[in-house]
Amino acid sequence: MIYDLKNGKTLTVRRAREEDAWEIVCLSDRIGGETDNLTFGINDYYYGEEEERILIRNIRHRNNCLLIVGIVEGRIVGILSFIASHRKRIMHRGDMGIYILKDYWNLGIGSCMIEYFLKWVKEHGAIKKIALEVRTDNERAINLYKKYGFEIEGHLKKSLFIDGKYYDTYYMGKIIEG
């Protein structure tokens, strides 16, 4: 899907491919150093290129998981992941995460990626609950999630530990009707 951004450029959102693995790892490491709103920091991303390639391959074969990338001018600038379980009792729900390069904040990329994701959720029909965690002081992200129908379902105290300080997070969820 192609979207027009607030800066006049276009954003392409598509499913991640195995050949994106290295760029995703590099982007994730970079973003980890640009913000303290994630569960990982700089050089703290959990996968190397081969692990990322395997993850992408495995996700592409499941109807309850998705990994998408946002591309501007041929470069990946954002990632949205949704991972659900193999277990039958909980395979209808999963966790969403999204992150975007700081240079591309406030252009509407997060909204475009969430819209793409929610369209995929409705088309596939397997997902009935989307969950995510967000720092309680990240008002921009909280407002973005609320815009798409996410609600605060819980408050996790001392959920993140960054540079010697603890931060609380909200557990947010969205029920998919139908």
C-alpha positions as CSV (number, residue, x, y, z in Angstrom):
1,M,0.0,0.0,0.0
2,I,1.2,3.5,-0.8
3,Y,0.3,6.5,1.5
4,D,0.9,10.2,1.2
5,L,2.8,11.7,4.1
6,K,2.5,15.1,5.7
7,N,5.9,16.2,4.1
8,G,4.7,15.4,0.6
9,K,6.7,12.2,0.3
10,T,5.2,8.7,-0.1
11,L,5.3,5.8,2.2
12,T,5.1,2.2,1.0
13,V,3.9,-0.3,3.6
14,R,4.4,-4.0,2.9
15,R,5.2,-7.3,4.5
16,A,8.8,-7.8,5.5
17,R,10.8,-10.0,3.2
18,E,13.8,-12.2,4.1
19,E,16.1,-9.9,2.1
20,D,15.1,-7.0,4.5
21,A,16.7,-8.8,7.5
22,W,19.9,-6.9,7.6
23,E,18.3,-3.5,7.1
24,I,15.7,-4.3,9.9
25,V,18.5,-5.3,12.3
26,C,20.5,-2.1,11.5
27,L,17.4,0.1,11.8
28,S,16.4,-1.5,15.1
29,D,19.8,-0.9,16.6
30,R,19.7,2.7,15.4
31,I,16.2,3.4,16.7
32,G,17.2,1.7,20.0
33,G,19.6,4.6,20.5
34,E,17.1,7.3,19.4
35,T,14.4,6.7,22.0
36,D,13.9,5.3,25.5
37,N,10.3,4.3,24.7
38,L,11.3,0.7,23.6
39,T,12.1,-2.5,25.4
40,F,15.6,-2.3,23.9
41,G,18.3,0.3,23.6
42,I,21.2,0.9,21.2
43,N,23.1,-2.4,20.3
44,D,20.5,-4.2,22.4
45,Y,18.2,-5.5,19.6
46,Y,17.7,-9.2,20.2
47,Y,18.3,-10.6,16.7
48,G,21.2,-10.8,14.3
49,E,20.7,-11.0,10.5
50,E,20.1,-14.7,10.3
51,E,17.8,-14.8,13.3
52,E,15.8,-12.0,11.7
53,R,15.7,-13.8,8.4
54,I,14.3,-16.9,10.2
55,L,11.7,-14.8,12.1
56,I,10.5,-13.2,8.9
57,R,10.2,-16.6,7.2
58,N,8.3,-18.1,10.1
59,I,5.9,-15.2,10.4
60,R,5.1,-15.3,6.7
61,H,3.8,-18.8,7.1
62,R,1.4,-18.0,9.9
63,N,-2.1,-16.4,9.6
64,N,-1.9,-14.8,13.1
65,C,1.4,-13.0,12.9
66,L,2.6,-10.1,10.8
67,L,5.8,-8.1,10.3
68,I,5.5,-5.0,8.1
69,V,7.9,-2.3,7.0
70,G,7.4,1.3,6.1
71,I,9.6,2.5,3.3
72,V,10.4,6.1,2.2
73,E,12.6,6.8,-0.8
74,G,13.7,3.1,-0.9
75,R,14.7,3.0,2.8
76,I,13.0,1.2,5.6
77,V,12.1,3.8,8.2
78,G,9.5,2.0,10.3
79,I,8.6,-1.5,11.5
80,L,5.4,-2.9,13.0
81,S,5.3,-6.4,14.4
82,F,2.5,-8.5,15.6
83,I,3.2,-11.9,17.2
84,A,0.6,-14.3,18.4
85,S,0.9,-17.8,20.0
86,H,0.8,-21.2,18.4
87,R,-1.3,-22.4,21.4
88,K,-4.9,-23.0,20.5
89,R,-6.3,-21.3,23.5
90,I,-4.5,-18.0,23.0
91,M,-3.7,-18.0,19.2
92,H,-6.5,-15.4,18.8
93,R,-4.5,-12.7,20.6
94,G,-1.0,-11.3,20.3
95,D,1.3,-8.4,21.0
96,M,1.9,-5.4,18.7
97,G,5.0,-3.3,18.6
98,I,5.8,-0.3,16.4
99,Y,8.9,1.9,16.0
100,I,9.9,4.6,13.5
101,L,13.2,6.4,12.9
102,K,13.1,9.7,14.8
103,D,13.7,11.7,11.6
104,Y,10.3,10.4,10.4
105,W,8.2,11.1,13.5
106,N,5.1,13.3,13.1
107,L,4.6,12.5,9.4
108,G,1.7,10.1,9.8
109,I,3.8,6.9,9.4
110,G,2.5,5.3,12.6
111,S,-1.1,5.9,11.5
112,C,-0.5,4.4,8.1
113,M,1.2,1.3,9.5
114,I,-1.5,0.7,12.1
115,E,-4.2,1.2,9.4
116,Y,-2.4,-1.4,7.2
117,F,-2.2,-3.8,10.1
118,L,-5.8,-3.4,11.2
119,K,-7.0,-4.0,7.6
120,W,-4.9,-7.2,7.6
121,V,-6.4,-8.2,10.9
122,K,-10.0,-7.8,9.5
123,E,-9.2,-9.6,6.3
124,H,-7.6,-12.6,8.0
125,G,-10.2,-13.0,10.8
126,A,-7.9,-15.0,13.1
127,I,-7.1,-12.2,15.5
128,K,-9.7,-11.1,18.1
129,K,-7.4,-9.2,20.6
130,I,-4.4,-7.0,20.0
131,A,-2.3,-6.0,23.0
132,L,0.7,-3.6,23.5
133,E,2.7,-1.9,26.2
134,V,3.5,1.8,26.2
135,R,5.3,4.0,28.7
136,T,2.9,6.0,30.8
137,D,4.7,9.2,29.9
138,N,4.6,8.6,26.1
139,E,1.5,10.7,25.5
140,R,1.9,10.9,21.7
141,A,1.9,7.1,21.4
142,I,-0.9,6.6,23.8
143,N,-3.1,9.1,21.9
144,L,-2.2,7.4,18.6
145,Y,-3.3,4.0,20.0
146,K,-6.5,5.5,21.5
147,K,-7.3,7.0,18.0
148,Y,-7.5,3.4,16.7
149,G,-9.6,2.1,19.5
150,F,-7.0,0.8,22.0
151,E,-7.9,1.1,25.6
152,I,-5.8,1.1,28.8
153,E,-6.4,-2.2,30.5
154,G,-3.7,-2.1,33.1
155,H,-0.8,-0.2,34.7
156,L,2.5,-2.1,35.1
157,K,4.7,-0.5,37.7
158,K,8.5,-0.5,37.3
159,S,8.1,-2.2,33.9
160,L,11.2,-0.8,32.3
161,F,14.6,0.0,33.7
162,I,16.5,2.6,31.7
163,D,19.7,4.4,32.8
164,G,19.2,3.7,36.4
165,K,15.5,4.7,36.6
166,Y,12.3,2.7,36.5
167,Y,9.4,3.5,34.3
168,D,5.8,2.4,34.4
169,T,3.9,1.2,31.3
170,Y,0.3,0.8,30.4
171,Y,-1.0,-2.4,29.0
172,M,-3.4,-1.4,26.2
173,G,-5.7,-3.7,24.2
174,K,-8.1,-3.6,21.3
175,I,-10.9,-6.1,20.8
176,I,-11.6,-7.0,17.2
177,E,-15.3,-7.5,16.6
178,G,-16.7,-10.1,14.3
